[in-house]
C-alpha cells in the first residue's frame, strides 16, 4: 500500500536525521591572508601595520548567555537541554575519507577542531498544516514537514576558529563527490556536497547543501551553515524530515540564524 511505503520511508529518514543531522560547510575563508603584505605594501618611511589582535575566546558561561532562548525566536520551539542521543562526540564519527571528517562531524551536530567551550540548543519549527481534505498520507507528511536545527556555539583559543573554518572549507572541496560516515554502526552515504551562498553577519561564513541517500530509491538534501564571529563558530546543521521523506528541497530557516547571530558578540 502506497501510504505504508511512504510511512516506512519517512521513518527511515526520521531515524537517520535525528542520529546524523545535516549539512555542512564550504568556505568563505578563501580571502584569508590576501591583501597587501605589511612589508611590501608600506610606503617609504612608514612601519607596516601590526596584525589585528586575536579575539578573546568566550567562556562557557558567556556562550550560555549568548545561546538562543525561547524569547529570542518568533516561531518554533527552543530546547536548551539537548538529548544525550543527539549530543554526539567527535570520536564516534568515522569517515571513509579522513579529509571529510569536519563535514561529517558538522552533519551530526558536532563541531570541527578543538574548541575550549561549547553550548548547544535544539530548535524545531512548526510543521505545516495539511490542506482541507488531505489524505492520511498527506497529513502524515505535513506533520513531518518542519525544519530542525542543532545550533552549536563553539569558542576557540589561539586561532582555532580560523583553522576550523579552513578545515571545513577544504573538506567541502575535497568531498564534493560524496563520502560515507558511520555513527554507532549507522551508515550515512552522502552523494555530493555543493557550496552555496554564505550568509552575512559574521567575520567569515560558509554554507553547503549535501545530497544524502536516505533509502534505496530516495535522495534528500541536508543543509548547513557555519558562521565565525571572532573566536566563536556558530554551527547550523538543518534537516526537514517531511522534505526528506518526499525527496524534496526545503528553505534554510534564516530567521533562526539571524536571531542567534544578533546575540553573539
N, C-alpha and C positions, 0 to 999 in steps of 0.2 A: 504494500500500500504506500502510495506516494508520501502521505503525511508521516508515516513511520520512518521512511528513509530520511526525510528532511529532519525529523526529530533526532534520529541517531547521528546524523552528520553535525547538527548543531551542538549536540552534547560532546562530540569529539572535539569540535572547535572550542567549546567552553572549557573542557579539561585542559587542552593544550595551552589555551590562552592564559588561564589562571596560573598554570605551572611555569610558563615560559615567557610571557609578556612579549610585547612587540618592540621592535624597532631599531634604533639606530642613531647613526650619526655620520655625517660626512665632514667635510672640513671647510671652515672658512678661515683656517689658520694659514692659508697659502701666502698671505701678505705679511706674516710674521717675519721680522728681520729685514724686510725690504725698506727701501728709502735711502737717504743719504748717509754714508758712513761718517762717523763723527770726525775722524782724522782727515779723510779725503774731502769732506764737504765743508769743513770750517774755512771761513775766509781768512785771509792773511791777518795775523796779529790776534786772532780770536782762539780761545780754547774750545775744544769740542765739548758739546753739552754732555752732561752726565746722564746715564740711562735712568729711567724712572725707578723709584724705589719699589721693591716688591710689595704687593698688597699684603696686609696682615691677615692670616687665616682666622676665620671666625671660630669661636669655641662652640662646643655642643650646646651650651645654654643660649648662645646667640643665634645658632641655627634654629633651635626650637622656637625662639621668639619670631624669627623670620618665616617660619613654615606656615602654610595655609591653615586657616581655621574656617569653620562653617560661616562665620560672619564675613569672610572675605569673598565669598562666591555668591553669585546671583541664582545659580541653579545647581541641581545635583546634591550629592552628599559627600562631605569630607570625613574620612575616618582617620583619627590621629594614631590609633594603635593598630599597626599593620599585623595581620595574622602571621603566625610563625611560619606556616607553609608557604607564604608569599614572600617572606624575607629570606632570599636565597643567598648564601655565602658564595664568594667568588670561587673558592676551590671546589665547589660542587659542579661547576660548569666545565664541561670537557668538549673541546672542539676538534674537528678533523684537520683544521689548519690553524697553526699557532697564531698566525697574523690576524685571525678573525676573532680571537678571544675578547677584545674590547667590545665588539658588536654583540657577541653572544651574551656577555655579562649585562650589557645595557638592555638587551631584549628580555632578560628575565627579571628586570627591575633591580639589578645590582649597579655597579659603577666601575669605571676604569681607574687604573693607578692605585695609589695607596693614600687615601685621604686620612686626615688626622681626626676628623669628626664627621658624622653622618646622621641625618634625620630623614624620616620617610613619612609621607602621607598618601593615603589612597583616596582618589576621587572618582565617583561614578555619576555620570549624567542620567537624566530622566529618560526612560525608554519611551519609544513612540507609541502613540495611541493607535490601535487598529481602526481601519475605516469601518464605517457602518456596513453591516452585512458581511464582515470578514469571515473567512473560513477558520476552522480551528488551526490549520497550518499557518495561516496569515497572522492570527492572534499570537501564536507561539513565537513566530519570528519577530513580530513587533515588540514583544516583551523582552527579547534579547537585544534589540536594536538600541544600544546605548553605549557611548564611549566610556572607557575606564582607563584611568591614568594612575600609575605609581609614580608620584612626584618624589624625587630624591634630591636632597641638598647635601653636597659633599664639599668639605673645606680642606684645602691642601696647603702644606708649607713648602718653602724652598723651590718655588716654580713648578710644583707638582700639577697644578691646574692646567698650566700651559702645555706641559708634557702629555697630560691625559688627552687634551684636545688634539694634539698632533697624532697620538696613537690611534684615536678614533678616526681621524681623517685618513690616516694611512690604511686602516682596516677597511674603510669604505671603498677605497680604490682597489686594494688587493683582493677583496672578497666580492667584487661586483658580479662575478659569475656564479655566486652562490657558495654556501658552505653548510655543514651539518654540526649540530652540537647536541649533547645529552645532559640531562639533569636527573639524577636518581634513576637512571636507566630509561627515562623517557626521551626519545629522539625527536628532534625537530629538523626538518630539511628546509633550508632557505634556497630558493631557486635563483634569486638575483637580488642585488642591492643597488638602488638608484639614489643618487644625491638629489635633493630637492631644494627649493628656495628656503634659505635660512631666515628666521625672524630677526627683527630689530630689537633693541632694548638692552644689549649687553656689550661687553668688550669683544667677544667672539661668539659665534653661533653656528650651528650646523644642523642639518636635517636630512633624513633618508626615509625612503619607503622600501620595505623589504617584502618580497613576494614569497610566501611560505606555502608549502604543500600540506594542507590541512588533512585531507583524506585522499584516497586513490584518485578520484576524479575532481577534486576540489582544490583550487588555489585561492589564496586570500592575501590582501595587503595588510601589513602591520606597519606602524609608523613610529617615528621617534625624533625628538629634538633635544639637543643639548646646548645650553647657553652658559657662557662664562661671564661672571661679574667679579672682577678682582681675583681673589684666590678661591672663589667658590664656583662649583659647577652645579647647575640645575638640570636634572635629567627628567625627560618627559616621554617615556615609552607608552604607547597608546594601542589598545585593542578595542574592537567593537564586535561582540560575539554574533549579533544579528547579521552584520555585514560579512563576517567570516563564514557563517552558515550558508549565506546566499552567494558567496564568492564575489561580493561587490565592494566597491571603493567606499570610503566614508571620509568626511571632513575632519581635519585636526581641530580639537577644541581650543582655539586661540584665546578664548576668554579666560581659561584656567591658567595658561602660560602668562598672560598679561597680569593677572591677579597676583601670581607668585613673584614675578619679576618686580612688581611695584613694591613688594615688601622686602626684597633682597637688596640691601645697601652695599 
